Every structure is written in structure tokens, then in C-alpha cells.
Amino acid sequence: MVKMQVKQGTVVSNKMPKTVVVEVKIQIKHPLYKKIISRTRNFKAHDEIGAQMGQKVKITETRPYSKNVHFKVLEVVK
């Protein structure tokens, strides 16, 4: 059984039709220096809901919708 990834992030662009760019921030501990490091990653997600820029959304991994779109917007988080 494959576990689907669910990520939470902020919409940074909604200029494409039915696609949004979601910025996901994670914090990791550096393996040697033990300092907390912030990392950001952008994911393109299929959007049937109509999320606007600045909204926090949950995205989940899904089948490929196109060459770069492999996530789908689940919900807008209040």
C-alpha cells in the first residue's frame, strides 16, 4: 500500500488555468551542526476549487495531470 503525500502551503501564483503554484515550507535539522534550517519548495497543483493567492491550501499527490503537475488541491485551510 502506497501512502499518498499530503502537504500544506501557500498559493503564490494562480495565473494558469486550473493550476496553482503552492509554496511549501519545511524545517529540517542540519545533520552536523544541529541548526534548524528552513527550506521552501514550489509545487504545481491542479485546482478545481479556485484558490486565490495568499490562501493556505492542502495538496495531495495524485496521477500526473501534465508534465509538471502531480498534485491536486484538496481544500482551502482557514
PyMOL commands that set and color helices and strands:
alter all, ss='L'
color gray80, all
select strands_A, chain A and resi 6-16+19-29+36-46+56-61+71-77
alter strands_A, ss='S'
color yellow, strands_A
deselect
rebuild
show_as cartoon
